[in-house]
Amino acid sequence: MKRLSSFAVIGVTTSARQVLGPNPSRTAITFSAPSVATFVSFAPKVLGSVADGIALAKGASPLDLTLAQHGSIVQDAWWACAQAADKVCVIEVGSEV
C-alpha cells in the first residue's frame, strides 16, 4: 500500500471557505490552530458562523482526525471560518492500493 499526503497553508476569513474537498481515500486530517485570529472553526459542512464548528483557539494543539477513530466524516469536504483573517495549515493523509 502506498501512502499519500499533502500539506497546504490556506487563508481563512470570517466567511466560510472550503479547505478540503471530499476524498474517499483520505485516512487522516490535521488542522492547525490560528496564529493571529482568536479562533478558527472547522466543520464537515458550510459554516454559518465561527460558532458552528470545532473551534481551535490561538496557540491550541492541532486538531487531528483519523478514519479509524472518527469514521467516514474524515473523508467529507471540510470548511473553515475564522474570527479574523488568518492562515491555517492543513495536512491530508490518504492511501492508495
Summary of the structure (lengths in Angstrom):
residues: 97
radius of gyration: 12.8
end to end distance: 5.0
largest distance: 40.6
contacts: 297
relative contact order: 0.42
helix: 12%
strand: 52%
